[in-house]
Amino acid sequence: MNEPKAVGRSEQTRELIVETALRLFRERGYDATTMRAIAKEAGVSVGNAYYYFGSKEELIQAYYDELQESHNAACKAVLARESEFSRRLLGVLRARVDTMVPYHEFAGKFFKLAAEPTSPLSPFSSESGPAREAAVSLYRAVVDGSTDLRLDPDFRQELPELLWLYSMGIVLYWVHDGSPGCRKTYLLVDRTVPLVNKMVGMSRLPGFRSVTRELVDIIRSVRA
C-alpha cells in the first residue's frame, strides 16, 4: 500500500538533485561543483546523492533525458494536427528550441563537455544512447506521419537519423546564439526547413535517385 508513495518520494528526491545540480553548475561552474556540494544544497546525504547518480556526468545525462521528454511532450500537438512533412518538421524543431531556451545561459558549459569525443556526454556516446534513440524516434514519427512523402524505402529508413543530425546543427547554432530570445535560431529553423523539404522531395526525382542511394550507402557504411 505504501509503495506508490515511496516511488513518488524517490522521484521527487531525484528531481530535486537534478534541479539543484543544474543551478549549481550555472552559479559555480561544472568543474567547481562537487557531488558533496550538490547533496548539501539539496538537503540529502552524499550517499543518497550517489544512490541516484554515480557521477556528475550521470546528472547531465538525466538533464538530457528530461529535456528530450519535454521535447516529446511539446511536439504532441503539432504532430497530431499537421500531416505535411514541412509543417511537422518545422513544429518539431521550433519546439526543440522552445524547450532549450530556458537553459541557454549555461548551454556553452555543457557543450564544451559534450564536444570531447571520449566524453560520456557526447551525443554520439553509448551513454547518450537512450536520449539519442528517443530523439531519432521523434523524427521517425515526423516522417511516418507525413502524408505527402513519397520516398525510396531505404532513404525513408535513414531519413529520421539524418533529420536528427540536422537538428544537432540547429542545437550547435543555438549554443552560440546571442540574439534576444534566441531569435536567430528560430529564424534559422524557419529558413532551412523549406530547403530540407525541397531536398527530400527531390530525392525521388530520376536524376537524384542515384545520389540518394549513394547517401544511404555512405550512412550505412559509416555506421557499420
Beta strands, then each sheet from edge to edge (+ up, - down):
end
